[in-house]
Amino acid sequence: MKFLVKLLLLPFEWLFKLIFWIIGLTGRLVVGIVGLVLLIAGVIVSLTIVGAIVGIPLALVGLLMIICSLC
């Protein structure tokens, strides 16, 4: 009886695993894109000496986000 129930619920388990995998992949992609935007914005802002105070940490946060999205 348990085997039959497990066999009937197996397609639903596969479907939910696929959905969660797609959501996880989409989240990583969004984090990578936001990290790239922050990295570019940080480099652009740090071109001036006054903006380097904000730009360098912004670029570092963007770089860390990109690294986290790849792991």
Steps between C-alpha positions, in 0.01 A plus 500: 500500500779743591680419177190579295449836671866586455480401134192717445657804667835470322406724201386775736829475690693537174286796398562683828874430482506644148308811607731562798805450277370758251424749779849452646663549162298815436598640839868440429468668163333806651768527771772474236345775286449731798859435609627587153298823498635596844854421390471718191333780697773482765775525241330795330439682828857443619648679199482822699698534823197603705293214357768244582378497861168357382610337176761256630273336761220491243725321254612256769140418592424442134802272466398302808148460362639367173722253685207384714282447195764275343542275805 
